[in-house]
Amino acid sequence: MNNADKTLQPRGEGSRATTTETVRANELWRLIWQLAGIVGVAPGPLTLRELIWMVESRRREAWQHTSAVLATLANIHRDPKKKPRPFTTQEFHPMAEGKSPAKPPKADIQLLKRVFVERK
């Protein structure tokens, strides 16, 4: 039996794991193996938190390469008269340090009421 087939163990004596617990356990093991596959490691000695941190770092590192290529392409096609300052990798990196997430747009409460309450 591999780890993907394991289910949660029953908590009390003589009780059985519910279908919901079984589904959750299978989903959790699937997530663990998917994260381990992304970073190319065996998940055995690692916690879920450690796997998530590793995947985030892997994605950040991949974006560093991608943003360097995008900045290079943008600079090749940049008109120095219109944009004298060259593009930087930070401008293309969605996970760059110091970048704040986009703020949701503000809307008038009456407009929100019409859209979500009155369905107009």
Secondary structure as the mmCIF struct_conf table of DSSP 4:
data_model
#
loop_
_struct_conf.conf_type_id
_struct_conf.id
_struct_conf.beg_label_comp_id
_struct_conf.beg_label_asym_id
_struct_conf.beg_label_seq_id
_struct_conf.end_label_comp_id
_struct_conf.end_label_asym_id
_struct_conf.end_label_seq_id
HELX_RH_3T_P HELX_RH_3T_P1 ASN A 3 ASP A 5
HELX_LH_PP_P HELX_LH_PP_P1 LEU A 8 PRO A 10
BEND BEND1 ARG A 11 GLY A 12
TURN_TY1_P TURN_TY1_P1 GLU A 13 GLY A 14
HELX_RH_AL_P HELX_RH_AL_P1 THR A 19 VAL A 39
TURN_TY1_P TURN_TY1_P2 GLY A 40 GLY A 40
TURN_TY1_P TURN_TY1_P3 GLY A 44 PRO A 45
HELX_RH_AL_P HELX_RH_AL_P2 LEU A 48 ILE A 76
TURN_TY1_P TURN_TY1_P4 HIS A 77 HIS A 77
TURN_TY1_P TURN_TY1_P5 PRO A 80 LYS A 82
BEND BEND2 ARG A 85 ARG A 85
HELX_LH_PP_P HELX_LH_PP_P2 PRO A 86 PHE A 87
HELX_RH_3T_P HELX_RH_3T_P2 THR A 89 GLU A 91
TURN_TY1_P TURN_TY1_P6 PHE A 92 PHE A 92
TURN_TY1_P TURN_TY1_P7 PRO A 94 MET A 95
TURN_TY1_P TURN_TY1_P8 GLU A 97 GLY A 98
HELX_LH_PP_P HELX_LH_PP_P3 LYS A 99 LYS A 106
HELX_RH_AL_P HELX_RH_AL_P3 ILE A 109 LEU A 112
HELX_RH_PI_P HELX_RH_PI_P1 LYS A 113 VAL A 117
BEND BEND3 GLU A 118 GLU A 118
#
